[in-house]
Amino acid sequence: MAMRRLLLLVFALSLRCSLAAAEPTVELATGEWPPFVSQSLQQDGVFSQMVRQAFLRAGYQVHLNYLSWPKAEAMIRTGKAAAAFPYRPTQERETEFDFSAPFMRSTSYLFYYKPHMPHPPLQFKSLDELRGYRIAIQLGYWYIPLFQQHKLNTLLTNDEVHALRQLQLGHLDLAPMTLERGLYQIHSTMPEHEKEFGYIPTPLDKETPLTLMFSRTYPQVARIREEVARALEQMEKDGTLKAIYQRNFPEAMPPR
């Protein structure tokens, strides 16, 4: 009987080793950008969860290398990592890298504080309709020229958390943020007031695709890219991507 149990144990260990060997590890590069990806978040954030699932379905384990964004690009440029994420495809980047289909899309909205704005605009057709509101801005953000073009009443804030505090104090009316980023900042910095914030459902910009940016020199990268593409397509069809998103952002509407 003891010999039989020993043989079963040896068989189980051999099977585990065989399965591990059947799933080679792929190097990936990323950086801190919560809630999409961060070492401080459960399972490294929503985007990392999607990426891990796609590679697992494709037959790979992944190892995440947390770097600055310039170093992440350098790592895939030199073939030391198969891909970096999350990245937005641009014409400049497409000259030296390849991109996956989007794992998710991100859009910016205008957040407000409900106690100071019990009747916010439910929608708007033009930013001209928002001239009566005091709107937060931060230096370097894409929306500043747009707000200037429509002659909106803006006030410079230090960062997104400062903008949310100004909403809460009644010093500002609206604050533009990426939907997931705004929800994350509210939840992480002022959870006791989470239900007191809302956002106007009219988006400020078009949906921005967030993807894997693939190296062209990593070993067998073409094969990896094709297998991950098939896995990602399956995840889109069977609802896995949507389920991961909603598990991380149950309050985000519309779901994406």
Disulfide bonds with the S-S distance in Angstrom:
none
